[in-house]
Amino acid sequence: AAPRPAHGCGSGALLGRFGVLLQALLALCAFSTLMLKRFKEPKAERRPWRIWFYDTSKQAIGALFIHFANVFLSDLTEEDPCSLYLINFILDATLGMLLIWLGVKVVSWIVQHKKHTYLVFGEYGDPPQAAAWIGQCILYLLIMVFEKTVISLVLLIPGWTKLQQILLGYIPNPQLELVLVMFIVPFIVNAIMFWVVDSLIMRKYKQKDTLDINGSIETPRARRTEESQVLLSPDMDFDQSESDQDISGLRGTNQKMKQPSYQVVI
């Protein structure tokens, strides 16, 4: 049997029956926040289900990679695996979030510079192409690999053992520690991370949609501005048109008055 630490959960507890049940419940609850986010979007900008699946599945693949990498790294030593998993998770949610944001920005700039349109996050073509989704999944997974590599190097810095004792050393029940580490804390943090990352990698329909009128491109914002200006000043236009007609009528009358009259005498 694997040695059990003085406190906390034992080796292999993260992949035990209770641990796997908590992870499945966590995945269900965490990704339900992405579905809630879709229904919170304005109806005019709400993504179709296929586009929503393409966007969120990238996060699912990246989150699964990070999760199983943390589980693997937590069982490498004889320390409390729950504490190690929690430290990995906290670093992923702080420094890792910054690295993900930076990676998405750099990759987006590169693919736009190279004019690879279908590799821009959130752009799948019309109709949506599965090849574009696969390419973006690969890019996002590479960003996750980069993020996890940096976090793993940070964990090599000495001093994390004392933090382990501070975080969960006061919890005597291993199952309670497992619930806290594998469900409660990850659910709260993942809900926030999924919401932020989804907003980062989704297509901004409000900025992208355009209307082609007589060969010119008109954005919805410009169109709404022009319509509002027209709606706000109908009386002014009407009065102006009537005044123009009156002025033109007066000019016509003056011209008639100025024209000389001729009388023919026989």
C-alpha positions, 0 to 999 in steps of 0.5 A: 500500500502507498504511504499515507501522509500524516494529514490530507488525502492519500496517494491515488485518492484523486483517481479513486471512486469518490474522486472520479465522481467529484470530477464528473460532477465538477465538469457538469456544473462548470460547463453549465456556466457556459450554457448560462452565458449563451442564454445571457447573450443578447438575442441579436448576438446570440451564437447558434448552437453549432458555433457555441459548441465550436467555441466551448469545446476548445475550452473543454479540451484545454481544461481536460488537459490541464486537469489531468496534468495536475492530477499526474503532477500531484501524484509524483511525490509522497506529499499530500496530493490534494494540497499539490493539486490545489497549488497547481490549480491556484497557479493556473487560475492566476498566473496561468490565466495571464499566460492564456490571455497572452497566448491567445493575443499572440496567436491571433496576431500571428494568424491575422498577419499571415492571413489565415482567416480560419485560424482566427479564434471564433471564425469558422467560415460561412457555413462553419467548417469543421477544419477551422474548428480543428485547427483552432483546437490545436492552437488552443491546446498548444497554448495550454501546453505552454501555460502548463509548462511554465506553471510546472517550472514555477513549482520547482521553486523551493518553498511550496511545501510550507504553503501546502501545510498552510492551505489544508493542514488544518482539515483532518478529514481526507474526504472533506479535503477532497471535496474542497479541492476537487469540487468547491474551489475548482467550481467557483474558479472554473466558472469565472475562468470559463466565462472570461476565456469564452468572451476572449475567444468568441467572435465579436458579432457586434463588430463583425456584422456588416451590411452591403448596400449598393456596393458599400459596407455599412456597419450596424452601428453607423446604420443605427446612428443614421436612422436615429438622426433621421428619426430625431429630426423629422419635423425639421426636414419637413419644415425645411422642405416646405420652406424650400417650396415656398422660397422657390414659389416666391422666386418663380412669382418674382421672375414672372413679375420681372418678365416684360410684357409685349403687346402686338398692334395690328 
